[in-house]
Structures are given as C-alpha cells and as structure tokens.
Amino acid sequence: MSDSTSDSVLAPTAPGERIQTLDVLRGFALLGIALVNVEFFSRPLQDINAPGIDPTTSGADYFVEWLTYFFVQGKFWTMFALLFGMGFTVMIDRADRAGRPFVPAYLRRSLALLGIGLVHTVLIWSGDILVSYALGALLLLSARQVRRAWLRRSQGREPAPMTASRMGGWGAALYGLPLVVILLAGMLDSPPSTSQPTRAQTEHATRIAEKAVQRANAVETYSRGSFADAVDQRIVDTVWQMGTLPIATFWVVGLFLIGGALLRSGVMSNPQACLHWLRPMRNVGLPLGFVAMAISTWLGTASPNEELSFREAVQVVLFLVASLVLALAYGATLVTALPGPAGRWLGDWLAPAGRMALSNYLMQSLIGTLLFYGYGLALWGQVGRAWQAVGVLAVFALQMLGSRWWLARFRFGPVEWVWRCITYGRIAPIRA
C-alpha cells in the first residue's frame, strides 16, 4: 500500500498495549538525565566542555561530582536516545503489521517533537535534547524512504523491513564514525613549526575569547536577569549549540537505529526469551564499560571541542564508548531484574514516570530554572553538587508519586496527550 494512503486507522498505543519494560527504562533514564542536567541549571552551558570533575570542589560535593561523572554522565542521555529509537520503531512496526502507511503520522510526530523542543529551549531551558532527537528522526525517515525507493526500483517489489542485525550494524557504524574522526584529529595534531601564531591558532584564540564573553553574559543574565532577558540569552545559547548538531546527529541517528534493533530483535519486546543476549550484555558490559571509564577518567575529564591532542582524543573516545556500553549494560541489568523481587516495585513506580517521560522531563527543567534563575528563587551558584543531587532525588520522588496519581485518572501525560493528538490528527480520549 502506498505511503499516500490514509492513515486513519492508526491510533495512539493504548495503555494495555504498552511494553512496560520500555516505560521502566524511561523512568530510570529520566532520573539519570536529571542528575546531570541539574548542574547546568546553575551553571552556563558554555561550561559543558569544562572538566567533568571540578577539581575546586571538595568533600561531599567532590564525591557526588565524581560519582555523577563516572557512573551517570553520558550514559543516560544515550539510554534515552536508544529508547526514543525503540518508540519510533514500535510505531513503524505497528503500521507494517496493520498494512497501513506510517509516514504522515511519523512526520507529524517528529515535527510536533521539534516544536515542543523549540518551546523548551527558548522558553524554559536551552540545554534541550528534544530538538536533536526530532531532527534525527526526520533524517532517519528521509534515509528510510530513499532506501525503500531504491530497493523498489532495483528489485521491482515492496522491500521488506530492515532486519534487526542490519539496523544494529548501521547504528554502530554511525555512532562510531565520529569517534574515528576524533581519533584521527588527535593523531594529526602537531605543534606549530614556528613561534609565530598561525592563522588557525589566531582564529581559535578569537573563538575562545568570544565564548568567554558569551559565558559571562549567560551567568549575568540567568543569575540576575528577567524572564525576557533569559529568553534572549536562551536564543543565543541555542544558536551557539547548533554548531554541534552535525556531529551529534550521527550519534543520535546511530542510537535510534541501535534502539530500534533491540526492539525489533525481541530483546526489549520479549526479554524473557532473550536472556541469552541480556545476561552477556550485563555481565560483560558492566566491567568493560567501567574499565573504559576508568582509563578515560585517568586521562582527563574535560571534553575539548576543537583542537585536541591524541591523549585528549583517546580520553573522549573512551568516554563515548563507555557511555554506549554502560547504557546497554544498565538497561540489561534493569530488564533482567524485572522478573525478580524488585520487579513489581520497579513496575509500580518507575513505569508511570516513564509513561510520562516527556512531561516529567519538561517539568524538571521548569522546576530547575525557577529554583536557580534570577526570575525565580535566584539560587544560581549557591547550591553545591551534593545538595543538588538530594534535590533531584526529592523532585523525582514527587514525580513518581505524581505520575501514579495522574495515570490513575488519565490515559496519558499532559504533554504526551498533546503530542499524540498532533501525531494522529485527532483528539485522543484522555480519561482513564
């Protein structure tokens, strides 16, 4: 059936049709993301490449900073991206099973996510991840349609869906390509042959100076400015961050494909039948990821984004490899624990928070900015990392309670409901 056929039978996934494993993982990922994001509610995003473990901290603040960097940073953003890829794959596979096209709904879903992300990054917090996810989803759709058109032309028939192994292979290749580029950049780095600064060095120094000015402006605006001032600064920050999109898109699309492969292979949709995959993912992934993180942390914790030495390149690459390996290992650990004694508790508490992951993610940003920004309680720079983590745990506990209360009365979270209505082009029933 052609992609122009009406998608009128497509509808939001009913609560009884959801894969609870994915909801539990979303809730878990939401907590990890909050533990990292909270630092940048009270610190400018221009510091995103500053040392991941601040050497000026001490005591409990240093301990929490170290734990967050080693065990959390990078891993849960990666897990969230994998889960988004699984969600998009669920939509594609449901449409294929029903014999209906999915492109119109998928396009509306991605554009709606882009709109939500833009509202978030401009009006709430500029550390948004939704815009990059939406752009990655649109790029993935374009690549799929080109592939299908080429296969129709070359084979003269409707192509079969991409297999899980092929999806995983393409995902790993896309995720790994920037890592190869980073290593090559580090290998090709060499000291200048003259004491006079080169043109590239001069331009680099100019960019550093401009970034320092942007940082100072951000600190002044977010710590003391009005809401209107903060909106203007968020626009500046968002435009500045757009420079990272080309390389970030490789990672996002790669993770979407890896997540889709895990879903399509049955590892996530039927985990009990795939324990022979999940247990090695946990038992090998955890020590391998921790070793990679240990070496990376020993080499350094900064994330240089322009000129870098070979040592720095190895440090960054090991960090990114560990982020993916540990995201998969953490997920496998949680999934294999679900049939055990902790499974019911995880399902009762993490799953509701995961079903409302988008609403909860936006709420975390709203709470964080109202606490730390000048137009809120103005706590910018006054709360150490240890108390930040305590605050995150308290807010997340309230979100788990609130999510259970809400979903006992409604079928979807509030933002999820709006997203689904736009996706499927009609008002979905929201009452439970």
Contacts in CASP RR format, 6 or more apart in sequence:
PFRMAT RR
TARGET T0000
AUTHOR 0000-0000-0000
METHOD contacts of the structure
MODEL  1
MSDSTSDSVLAPTAPGERIQTLDVLRGFALLGIALVNVEFFSRPLQDINA
PGIDPTTSGADYFVEWLTYFFVQGKFWTMFALLFGMGFTVMIDRADRAGR
PFVPAYLRRSLALLGIGLVHTVLIWSGDILVSYALGALLLLSARQVRRAW
LRRSQGREPAPMTASRMGGWGAALYGLPLVVILLAGMLDSPPSTSQPTRA
QTEHATRIAEKAVQRANAVETYSRGSFADAVDQRIVDTVWQMGTLPIATF
WVVGLFLIGGALLRSGVMSNPQACLHWLRPMRNVGLPLGFVAMAISTWLG
TASPNEELSFREAVQVVLFLVASLVLALAYGATLVTALPGPAGRWLGDWL
APAGRMALSNYLMQSLIGTLLFYGYGLALWGQVGRAWQAVGVLAVFALQM
LGSRWWLARFRFGPVEWVWRCITYGRIAPIRA
1 99 0 8 1.000
1 100 0 8 1.000
1 101 0 8 1.000
2 101 0 8 1.000
3 101 0 8 1.000
3 103 0 8 1.000
3 104 0 8 1.000
3 145 0 8 1.000
4 101 0 8 1.000
5 100 0 8 1.000
5 101 0 8 1.000
7 95 0 8 1.000
7 100 0 8 1.000
7 101 0 8 1.000
7 102 0 8 1.000
7 104 0 8 1.000
7 105 0 8 1.000
7 424 0 8 1.000
9 98 0 8 1.000
9 100 0 8 1.000
10 94 0 8 1.000
10 95 0 8 1.000
10 98 0 8 1.000
10 100 0 8 1.000
10 102 0 8 1.000
10 105 0 8 1.000
10 424 0 8 1.000
11 424 0 8 1.000
11 428 0 8 1.000
12 412 0 8 1.000
12 420 0 8 1.000
12 423 0 8 1.000
12 424 0 8 1.000
12 428 0 8 1.000
13 90 0 8 1.000
13 94 0 8 1.000
14 411 0 8 1.000
15 355 0 8 1.000
15 407 0 8 1.000
15 411 0 8 1.000
15 432 0 8 1.000
18 355 0 8 1.000
19 90 0 8 1.000
19 268 0 8 1.000
19 269 0 8 1.000
20 347 0 8 1.000
20 351 0 8 1.000
21 268 0 8 1.000
21 269 0 8 1.000
21 271 0 8 1.000
21 335 0 8 1.000
21 338 0 8 1.000
22 83 0 8 1.000
22 86 0 8 1.000
22 87 0 8 1.000
22 268 0 8 1.000
23 347 0 8 1.000
23 350 0 8 1.000
23 351 0 8 1.000
23 352 0 8 1.000
23 354 0 8 1.000
23 355 0 8 1.000
24 334 0 8 1.000
24 335 0 8 1.000
24 338 0 8 1.000
24 346 0 8 1.000
24 347 0 8 1.000
24 350 0 8 1.000
24 351 0 8 1.000
24 354 0 8 1.000
25 79 0 8 1.000
25 83 0 8 1.000
25 331 0 8 1.000
25 334 0 8 1.000
25 335 0 8 1.000
25 354 0 8 1.000
26 80 0 8 1.000
26 83 0 8 1.000
26 353 0 8 1.000
26 354 0 8 1.000
26 355 0 8 1.000
26 357 0 8 1.000
27 350 0 8 1.000
27 351 0 8 1.000
27 353 0 8 1.000
27 354 0 8 1.000
27 357 0 8 1.000
27 360 0 8 1.000
28 76 0 8 1.000
28 79 0 8 1.000
28 330 0 8 1.000
28 331 0 8 1.000
28 334 0 8 1.000
28 350 0 8 1.000
29 76 0 8 1.000
29 79 0 8 1.000
29 80 0 8 1.000
29 83 0 8 1.000
29 357 0 8 1.000
30 80 0 8 1.000
30 353 0 8 1.000
30 354 0 8 1.000
30 357 0 8 1.000
30 360 0 8 1.000
30 361 0 8 1.000
30 364 0 8 1.000
30 396 0 8 1.000
30 399 0 8 1.000
31 76 0 8 1.000
31 392 0 8 1.000
31 396 0 8 1.000
32 72 0 8 1.000
32 75 0 8 1.000
32 76 0 8 1.000
33 76 0 8 1.000
33 77 0 8 1.000
33 80 0 8 1.000
33 129 0 8 1.000
33 361 0 8 1.000
33 364 0 8 1.000
34 364 0 8 1.000
34 392 0 8 1.000
34 395 0 8 1.000
34 396 0 8 1.000
35 68 0 8 1.000
35 72 0 8 1.000
35 76 0 8 1.000
35 389 0 8 1.000
35 392 0 8 1.000
36 68 0 8 1.000
36 72 0 8 1.000
36 73 0 8 1.000
36 74 0 8 1.000
36 76 0 8 1.000
36 77 0 8 1.000
37 125 0 8 1.000
37 127 0 8 1.000
37 364 0 8 1.000
37 365 0 8 1.000
38 368 0 8 1.000
38 388 0 8 1.000
38 389 0 8 1.000
38 391 0 8 1.000
38 392 0 8 1.000
39 68 0 8 1.000
39 385 0 8 1.000
39 388 0 8 1.000
40 47 0 8 1.000
40 48 0 8 1.000
40 127 0 8 1.000
41 125 0 8 1.000
41 365 0 8 1.000
41 368 0 8 1.000
41 369 0 8 1.000
41 371 0 8 1.000
41 372 0 8 1.000
41 373 0 8 1.000
42 372 0 8 1.000
42 379 0 8 1.000
42 380 0 8 1.000
42 381 0 8 1.000
42 382 0 8 1.000
42 383 0 8 1.000
42 388 0 8 1.000
43 381 0 8 1.000
44 214 0 8 1.000
44 215 0 8 1.000
44 218 0 8 1.000
44 219 0 8 1.000
44 222 0 8 1.000
44 237 0 8 1.000
45 126 0 8 1.000
45 127 0 8 1.000
45 218 0 8 1.000
45 237 0 8 1.000
45 241 0 8 1.000
46 211 0 8 1.000
46 214 0 8 1.000
46 215 0 8 1.000
46 218 0 8 1.000
46 237 0 8 1.000
46 240 0 8 1.000
47 215 0 8 1.000
48 303 0 8 1.000
49 302 0 8 1.000
49 303 0 8 1.000
49 304 0 8 1.000
49 305 0 8 1.000
50 302 0 8 1.000
51 300 0 8 1.000
51 301 0 8 1.000
51 302 0 8 1.000
52 65 0 8 1.000
52 69 0 8 1.000
52 73 0 8 1.000
52 301 0 8 1.000
52 302 0 8 1.000
52 303 0 8 1.000
53 62 0 8 1.000
53 65 0 8 1.000
53 66 0 8 1.000
53 69 0 8 1.000
53 297 0 8 1.000
53 301 0 8 1.000
54 62 0 8 1.000
54 65 0 8 1.000
57 65 0 8 1.000
57 384 0 8 1.000
57 385 0 8 1.000
60 385 0 8 1.000
60 386 0 8 1.000
61 384 0 8 1.000
61 385 0 8 1.000
61 386 0 8 1.000
62 385 0 8 1.000
63 386 0 8 1.000
64 385 0 8 1.000
64 386 0 8 1.000
64 388 0 8 1.000
64 389 0 8 1.000
65 385 0 8 1.000
68 385 0 8 1.000
68 389 0 8 1.000
69 297 0 8 1.000
69 301 0 8 1.000
70 293 0 8 1.000
70 297 0 8 1.000
71 326 0 8 1.000
74 319 0 8 1.000
74 323 0 8 1.000
74 327 0 8 1.000
75 322 0 8 1.000
75 323 0 8 1.000
75 326 0 8 1.000
75 327 0 8 1.000
75 330 0 8 1.000
76 327 0 8 1.000
77 129 0 8 1.000
77 323 0 8 1.000
78 255 0 8 1.000
78 323 0 8 1.000
78 324 0 8 1.000
78 327 0 8 1.000
79 327 0 8 1.000
79 330 0 8 1.000
79 331 0 8 1.000
80 129 0 8 1.000
81 133 0 8 1.000
81 251 0 8 1.000
81 252 0 8 1.000
81 255 0 8 1.000
81 256 0 8 1.000
82 255 0 8 1.000
82 256 0 8 1.000
82 258 0 8 1.000
82 259 0 8 1.000
82 260 0 8 1.000
82 262 0 8 1.000
82 327 0 8 1.000
82 328 0 8 1.000
83 259 0 8 1.000
84 133 0 8 1.000
84 137 0 8 1.000
84 256 0 8 1.000
85 255 0 8 1.000
85 256 0 8 1.000
85 257 0 8 1.000
85 259 0 8 1.000
85 260 0 8 1.000
85 263 0 8 1.000
86 259 0 8 1.000
86 260 0 8 1.000
86 262 0 8 1.000
86 263 0 8 1.000
86 268 0 8 1.000
87 260 0 8 1.000
87 263 0 8 1.000
88 106 0 8 1.000
88 109 0 8 1.000
88 137 0 8 1.000
88 140 0 8 1.000
88 256 0 8 1.000
88 260 0 8 1.000
89 259 0 8 1.000
89 260 0 8 1.000
89 263 0 8 1.000
89 264 0 8 1.000
90 263 0 8 1.000
91 102 0 8 1.000
91 105 0 8 1.000
91 106 0 8 1.000
91 109 0 8 1.000
92 102 0 8 1.000
92 106 0 8 1.000
92 161 0 8 1.000
93 161 0 8 1.000
93 263 0 8 1.000
93 264 0 8 1.000
94 102 0 8 1.000
95 101 0 8 1.000
95 102 0 8 1.000
95 105 0 8 1.000
96 102 0 8 1.000
96 161 0 8 1.000
103 141 0 8 1.000
103 145 0 8 1.000
105 423 0 8 1.000
105 424 0 8 1.000
105 425 0 8 1.000
106 137 0 8 1.000
106 141 0 8 1.000
107 138 0 8 1.000
107 141 0 8 1.000
108 422 0 8 1.000
108 423 0 8 1.000
108 424 0 8 1.000
108 425 0 8 1.000
109 137 0 8 1.000
109 419 0 8 1.000
109 422 0 8 1.000
109 423 0 8 1.000
110 134 0 8 1.000
110 137 0 8 1.000
110 138 0 8 1.000
110 141 0 8 1.000
111 134 0 8 1.000
111 138 0 8 1.000
112 418 0 8 1.000
112 419 0 8 1.000
112 422 0 8 1.000
112 423 0 8 1.000
113 130 0 8 1.000
113 133 0 8 1.000
113 134 0 8 1.000
113 137 0 8 1.000
113 419 0 8 1.000
114 130 0 8 1.000
114 131 0 8 1.000
114 134 0 8 1.000
114 135 0 8 1.000
114 138 0 8 1.000
115 134 0 8 1.000
116 130 0 8 1.000
116 358 0 8 1.000
116 362 0 8 1.000
116 415 0 8 1.000
116 419 0 8 1.000
117 128 0 8 1.000
117 130 0 8 1.000
117 131 0 8 1.000
117 134 0 8 1.000
118 131 0 8 1.000
120 128 0 8 1.000
120 130 0 8 1.000
120 362 0 8 1.000
120 365 0 8 1.000
121 127 0 8 1.000
121 128 0 8 1.000
121 130 0 8 1.000
121 131 0 8 1.000
121 234 0 8 1.000
121 238 0 8 1.000
122 231 0 8 1.000
122 234 0 8 1.000
122 235 0 8 1.000
122 238 0 8 1.000
123 231 0 8 1.000
123 234 0 8 1.000
124 362 0 8 1.000
124 365 0 8 1.000
124 366 0 8 1.000
124 369 0 8 1.000
125 234 0 8 1.000
125 365 0 8 1.000
125 368 0 8 1.000
125 369 0 8 1.000
126 233 0 8 1.000
126 234 0 8 1.000
126 237 0 8 1.000
126 238 0 8 1.000
126 241 0 8 1.000
127 237 0 8 1.000
127 241 0 8 1.000
127 365 0 8 1.000
128 238 0 8 1.000
128 365 0 8 1.000
132 245 0 8 1.000
132 248 0 8 1.000
132 249 0 8 1.000
132 252 0 8 1.000
133 252 0 8 1.000
135 245 0 8 1.000
135 249 0 8 1.000
135 252 0 8 1.000
136 249 0 8 1.000
136 252 0 8 1.000
136 253 0 8 1.000
136 256 0 8 1.000
137 256 0 8 1.000
139 249 0 8 1.000
139 253 0 8 1.000
140 253 0 8 1.000
140 256 0 8 1.000
140 257 0 8 1.000
143 253 0 8 1.000
147 159 0 8 1.000
147 162 0 8 1.000
148 159 0 8 1.000
151 159 0 8 1.000
152 158 0 8 1.000
152 159 0 8 1.000
161 264 0 8 1.000
162 170 0 8 1.000
163 264 0 8 1.000
164 260 0 8 1.000
164 261 0 8 1.000
164 262 0 8 1.000
164 264 0 8 1.000
164 265 0 8 1.000
164 266 0 8 1.000
165 261 0 8 1.000
165 265 0 8 1.000
167 257 0 8 1.000
167 258 0 8 1.000
167 259 0 8 1.000
167 260 0 8 1.000
167 261 0 8 1.000
167 264 0 8 1.000
168 257 0 8 1.000
168 258 0 8 1.000
168 259 0 8 1.000
168 260 0 8 1.000
168 261 0 8 1.000
169 257 0 8 1.000
169 261 0 8 1.000
170 254 0 8 1.000
170 257 0 8 1.000
171 253 0 8 1.000
171 254 0 8 1.000
171 255 0 8 1.000
171 256 0 8 1.000
171 257 0 8 1.000
171 258 0 8 1.000
171 261 0 8 1.000
172 254 0 8 1.000
172 258 0 8 1.000
173 254 0 8 1.000
174 250 0 8 1.000
174 251 0 8 1.000
174 253 0 8 1.000
174 254 0 8 1.000
174 257 0 8 1.000
175 250 0 8 1.000
175 251 0 8 1.000
175 254 0 8 1.000
175 255 0 8 1.000
175 258 0 8 1.000
175 324 0 8 1.000
176 250 0 8 1.000
177 250 0 8 1.000
178 247 0 8 1.000
178 250 0 8 1.000
178 251 0 8 1.000
179 317 0 8 1.000
179 320 0 8 1.000
179 321 0 8 1.000
181 247 0 8 1.000
182 308 0 8 1.000
182 313 0 8 1.000
182 316 0 8 1.000
182 317 0 8 1.000
183 310 0 8 1.000
183 313 0 8 1.000
183 314 0 8 1.000
183 317 0 8 1.000
185 308 0 8 1.000
185 313 0 8 1.000
186 308 0 8 1.000
186 309 0 8 1.000
186 310 0 8 1.000
186 312 0 8 1.000
186 313 0 8 1.000
187 310 0 8 1.000
187 313 0 8 1.000
189 307 0 8 1.000
189 308 0 8 1.000
189 309 0 8 1.000
189 310 0 8 1.000
189 313 0 8 1.000
192 198 0 8 1.000
192 201 0 8 1.000
197 205 0 8 1.000
204 306 0 8 1.000
204 307 0 8 1.000
207 306 0 8 1.000
214 236 0 8 1.000
214 237 0 8 1.000
214 240 0 8 1.000
217 233 0 8 1.000
217 236 0 8 1.000
218 233 0 8 1.000
218 236 0 8 1.000
218 237 0 8 1.000
219 380 0 8 1.000
221 229 0 8 1.000
221 230 0 8 1.000
221 232 0 8 1.000
221 233 0 8 1.000
222 230 0 8 1.000
222 233 0 8 1.000
222 372 0 8 1.000
222 373 0 8 1.000
222 374 0 8 1.000
222 380 0 8 1.000
223 373 0 8 1.000
223 374 0 8 1.000
223 378 0 8 1.000
223 380 0 8 1.000
223 381 0 8 1.000
224 374 0 8 1.000
224 378 0 8 1.000
225 373 0 8 1.000
225 374 0 8 1.000
225 375 0 8 1.000
226 374 0 8 1.000
226 375 0 8 1.000
227 375 0 8 1.000
230 369 0 8 1.000
230 373 0 8 1.000
230 374 0 8 1.000
230 375 0 8 1.000
244 305 0 8 1.000
251 320 0 8 1.000
255 324 0 8 1.000
258 324 0 8 1.000
259 268 0 8 1.000
262 268 0 8 1.000
263 269 0 8 1.000
265 274 0 8 1.000
265 277 0 8 1.000
266 273 0 8 1.000
266 274 0 8 1.000
267 274 0 8 1.000
267 277 0 8 1.000
267 278 0 8 1.000
268 335 0 8 1.000
271 278 0 8 1.000
271 335 0 8 1.000
271 336 0 8 1.000
271 338 0 8 1.000
272 339 0 8 1.000
275 336 0 8 1.000
278 332 0 8 1.000
278 335 0 8 1.000
278 336 0 8 1.000
279 332 0 8 1.000
279 336 0 8 1.000
281 328 0 8 1.000
281 329 0 8 1.000
281 332 0 8 1.000
282 329 0 8 1.000
282 331 0 8 1.000
282 332 0 8 1.000
282 333 0 8 1.000
282 336 0 8 1.000
284 329 0 8 1.000
285 325 0 8 1.000
285 326 0 8 1.000
285 328 0 8 1.000
285 329 0 8 1.000
285 332 0 8 1.000
286 326 0 8 1.000
286 329 0 8 1.000
286 333 0 8 1.000
288 325 0 8 1.000
288 329 0 8 1.000
289 321 0 8 1.000
289 322 0 8 1.000
289 325 0 8 1.000
289 326 0 8 1.000
289 329 0 8 1.000
290 322 0 8 1.000
290 326 0 8 1.000
292 318 0 8 1.000
292 319 0 8 1.000
292 321 0 8 1.000
292 322 0 8 1.000
292 325 0 8 1.000
293 318 0 8 1.000
293 319 0 8 1.000
293 322 0 8 1.000
293 326 0 8 1.000
295 318 0 8 1.000
296 314 0 8 1.000
296 315 0 8 1.000
296 316 0 8 1.000
296 318 0 8 1.000
296 319 0 8 1.000
296 322 0 8 1.000
299 311 0 8 1.000
299 312 0 8 1.000
299 314 0 8 1.000
299 315 0 8 1.000
299 318 0 8 1.000
300 312 0 8 1.000
300 315 0 8 1.000
301 315 0 8 1.000
302 312 0 8 1.000
303 316 0 8 1.000
303 319 0 8 1.000
304 312 0 8 1.000
304 316 0 8 1.000
308 316 0 8 1.000
334 346 0 8 1.000
337 343 0 8 1.000
337 346 0 8 1.000
338 346 0 8 1.000
338 347 0 8 1.000
348 404 0 8 1.000
349 400 0 8 1.000
349 404 0 8 1.000
350 400 0 8 1.000
352 400 0 8 1.000
352 402 0 8 1.000
352 403 0 8 1.000
352 404 0 8 1.000
352 406 0 8 1.000
352 407 0 8 1.000
353 360 0 8 1.000
353 396 0 8 1.000
353 399 0 8 1.000
353 400 0 8 1.000
353 403 0 8 1.000
354 360 0 8 1.000
354 403 0 8 1.000
355 403 0 8 1.000
355 407 0 8 1.000
355 412 0 8 1.000
355 413 0 8 1.000
355 416 0 8 1.000
356 403 0 8 1.000
356 406 0 8 1.000
356 407 0 8 1.000
356 412 0 8 1.000
356 413 0 8 1.000
356 416 0 8 1.000
358 413 0 8 1.000
358 415 0 8 1.000
358 416 0 8 1.000
358 419 0 8 1.000
359 413 0 8 1.000
359 414 0 8 1.000
359 415 0 8 1.000
359 416 0 8 1.000
360 399 0 8 1.000
360 403 0 8 1.000
362 415 0 8 1.000
363 399 0 8 1.000
364 395 0 8 1.000
364 399 0 8 1.000
367 395 0 8 1.000
369 376 0 8 1.000
370 376 0 8 1.000
370 377 0 8 1.000
371 377 0 8 1.000
371 379 0 8 1.000
372 378 0 8 1.000
372 379 0 8 1.000
372 380 0 8 1.000
372 381 0 8 1.000
372 383 0 8 1.000
373 380 0 8 1.000
374 380 0 8 1.000
406 413 0 8 1.000
406 414 0 8 1.000
407 413 0 8 1.000
407 432 0 8 1.000
408 432 0 8 1.000
409 431 0 8 1.000
409 432 0 8 1.000
410 417 0 8 1.000
410 430 0 8 1.000
410 431 0 8 1.000
410 432 0 8 1.000
411 417 0 8 1.000
411 428 0 8 1.000
411 429 0 8 1.000
411 430 0 8 1.000
411 431 0 8 1.000
411 432 0 8 1.000
412 420 0 8 1.000
412 428 0 8 1.000
412 430 0 8 1.000
417 428 0 8 1.000
417 430 0 8 1.000
420 428 0 8 1.000
421 427 0 8 1.000
421 428 0 8 1.000
END
